[in-house]
Amino acid sequence: MTTTIRQTLAMIREEKLYSAMYIAGTALAIAFVMLIAEVYYVKMADIAPEVNRSKTYYLQALGLDEAGGAARGIMTEDLPLFQSMKTPECQTVIGWSFSETPIFITLADGIHDRQSSIKLTDPAFFRLYQFQFIEGAPFSQNDFDSHRRVVVISDEIAEKVFGKDVKAVGKTIHFCHADYRVCGVVEKPSSLMEMCVADVWAPYTAETLTEEMGLGKIEYSNIEIYFNVPSNKDEAFMKELKEVEARYNAVHKDDQVNMTTFLYSHNKGVWSSIGFMLGDSRRTIWYVLPAILLLLLVPALNLSGMVASRMDRRLPEMAIRKAFGAKRPTLLGQVITENLILTLIGGAFGLCMAWTALYAWRDWVFHVFSAGTTVYDSVPVIQGEMLFSPAIFLISLLVCGLLNVLAAALPAWLSLRKPIVESMGLKK
């Protein structure tokens, strides 16, 4: 192996143009593939604060109405049915606003406002999502049950409203024509954490808040339920959900629902975004795999031609080595190893290119791969754990190996099949 590495490095110095073109072609191919892998890793991996993505199910509605057109939303009166479920480790409720009126928080000067995103939820939300609390704590179950106006805010809002290095816990912020006491300040998550990101997190039971946000009275709020289900209990969870569905249908004879219609896991939701773009989620796999193979196959064909041309020049060398007893598998292994070293070098450059593109054009890249359904109100923050991960490293190695086999193995094998006399006769 040491000899092969030395020979490869010597070849790189002697054949600079060939080596540069091989490395550049490999880098571009792997950069495109890794860019896709990075995007969907960020969307699907268990990254703080969304550390339970792989175990999270979302229930958007109970089912369709009798006409089969409109969704039957979840009401607060339906929640006791789900609260009796034993399989989920925890479940949290999210309130959504359909109001077109933006929410503004009054800043410290009492004159200017800042448009902000507010998420209505319950105390279990902070068990499902692991926020980094800078000060204070989440609102309590007692706060929630007592309809208190308490909120958790991001450090960004705390600085805008109260100033830098000022303790925000215990102070009040003003929005929706009322004052709300700050009970905790968290490090604001990246906008790529779409299920938990906000500027303010408030109990959906807070007095008058839901009316101000266009949700109407709390018992008529449009809400979703997030379930944290242990990875080995998916079947038990589905069975229990069907039992909840049966109890609901037994009471509502004229309003039968199928709760699995609007139930999906986090990863399924991500893949469905591609299906949404294509018009059919079932075509997702037939879109992704050919796209990746095409990104690998086209450069592999070009590199294969380069390898074949180089093998023609090396046939006399290979013939002499075979004459002295070198076996064909040994020679083939050497050629593949040499090209694998070049591929790994190109792969390293390609991975760096993917990281650079992901960071430099992150707002555009993530918008494109969200099928146009997600618009970020600011440039997404890219954290270190989003880029450096064992999964991405293994994918990178796999792609490098596959590209090397496609590009080098076939032309080398065909060249080494030629008889020694024929190979020696090629030398002029």
Secondary structure, DSSP 4 states (H G I P E B T S, - for coil): -HHHHHHHHHHHHH-HHHHHHHHHHHHHHHHHHHHHHHHHHHHHS-BTTBTTGGGEEEE--SEE-TTSSSEE-B-GGGHHHHHT-SSSSEEEEEE-----SPEEEE-TTSS-EEEE-EEEE-TTHHHHS---EEEE-PPPHHHHHTT--EEEEEHHHHHHHH-TT---TT-EEEETTEEEEEEEEEPPPPTT-TTT--SEEEETTSTTHHHHTT--SGGG--EEEEEE--TT-HHHHHHHHHHHHHHHHHH-TTS---GGGGEEEHHHHHHHHHHHHHT-GGGHHHHHHHHHHHHHHHHHHHHHHHHHHHHHHHHHHHHHHHHTT--HHHHHHHHHHHHHHHHHHHHHHHHHHHHHHHHHTHHHHHHHTTTT----SSPPP--HHHHS-HHHHHHHHHHHHHHHIIIIIHHHHHHHTS-HHHHHTT--
